[in-house]
Amino acid sequence: MSVALEPLAIADGVRMLSLRTPTLLPATHTNAYLIGTGEFVMVEPASPYEDEIARAIAWVEAEQAEGRRLRALLLTHHHPDHVGGVAALKQRFGVELWAHEATAARLHGKLAVDRCLAHGERIDLDGPTPMSLEAVHTPGHAPGHLCFHE
């Protein structure tokens, strides 16, 4: 796994930051992504640790200082090393949480999913370079697992 301790531009409109998470060794981090060139989403608000949540908040705030706007938090699945920062980030930025309905069911009310994403659903993001993400249901690792294809 690639670990980026500072925000890393992967492609136009795609940025990554590795967040320390309670994951299975030998892994120690889960990668979070910001996708969009104006309006953007965060995929995998992963870490439950206060210092890592602070890093994620600073990352989003730096994007907002550049004139971009966080639209939503997206989950690929329900595992703890992928959802740990959701509550803090939802509260801080006042945004919704989006995930597959099977992920929402497995969160057992611990986290409220505001919008259930179905296979093939599109998320259009405005910006200097508009982007469109397609939710692709890929069960296996988790019943509600989603990938996002741009």
N, C-alpha and C positions, 0 to 999 in steps of 0.2 A: 504494500500500500504506500502511496505517495503521501508524505506529510508536509504540509505547507503551514508553517507557524506564522507567516505573514500573508495577507491576502495575495492571491496569485491569479493573474488574468490567464484563463485557459483558452478563450476565443473571444471574439467580439460579443459582448453582452453576457459572458459567462465568467464568473469569478469564484474561486474556491478558498476556503480557510479550514484547516484541520483543527478540530476541537477535541481536547482530551475527554474521554468518556469511559464509563465502566463497561468496557467491552471484553470480549474473550481474547486472552493472550494467544499469539504474540502481538496482536493489534493493541494499540493504546489510544488511538484517535479515530474519530469519525469525521469525514469530510462534509462540510456544509457548503452549499452553493448559493450564490445570488445570480439570478438569471433575468436579464432585461437591460435595455439601454436607457430607459427613462422610468417607466413603471417597471418594478421588478418584484420577483418572489424569492423567498428563501426556501430552499429544499434542504431538509434535515436540520432543524434547530436542535442539535444533538445533545449538548452537554448539560448535566444537572449541576455542575460545579460553579460556584459563584464567580471565581476568577475567569472561567471560560465564558460564562454568560456575559460578563463585563466586556470581554474581547469581542463577542458577537455583537453586543450593543454598540460598541465603538465602531465596528465595521459598518453596520447599517447606518449609524449616524454620519459617518464619513461619506457614504453614498448619498445620503439625503443632503448633506452640505454642498454636494455637487449638483443638486437640483433634481435628483432622482427620488422616486416615491415607492416605499414598500407597500405592496398590495395585499399579500397573504403569505402565510407559512404553509408549506406543503410537506406532507410525510410520504415516504416511500412505504413504510410499514410501522408496526406498533412496538418493536423491540425497544427496551429502555435506553440503549445506546444511540437511538435515533430520535427520541422524543423528549429527552431530559430538559431541554431549555424552553419547551413550548409555553408553559404557563407564564414564565417570566417575560418572554419576548412578546406574547400576546398582550399582556398587561402593559408593558412599556410602550408598545407602538400602536395599540388599539386596532390590531388587524385580526382577520379571521384565520382559522385553521382549516385546511382542506386535506382530505384523505379519502381512500376507498371505504365503502360501507363496511367491509369485513374488518378493516383496521379500526374504524369507529367502534364496532362491536367489541373488539378485543381490548379497547382502552377502558371498558367497564365503567364508564362515567367519570374516570379520573381526569380525563381531558375531554372537553366538549368540542367535537368536530362540527364546524359551522356549515360546511358544504361537502357533500359526498361526491367524489369524482368517479365517473363510470368509464369503462374502457372506450377509447375513441374520443372522449370529450376533449375539447380544445380550450386552452387558456390563451387569449390574445393579450399581448402586452404592448402598450403604446410606447413610443420613444423615437429618437432620431433614426434608429433602425428598428422598426416594429418586429416583434418576435411572436411566434405562436408555438405553444407547447401542446403536444398531444399526450394525454394520459394513456398509458399502455398497461393493462392489467397483466401481471406476470406472476401468478401464484406459484408457490413452490417453497421458496425460503420462508414465506409467510403467506397465509391465505389471501390477504388483501394487498399484497405487494404491487406497487406501481413503479413504472419507469416513466420518465418524461422525455419525449422525443421532440427536438426542435427541427 
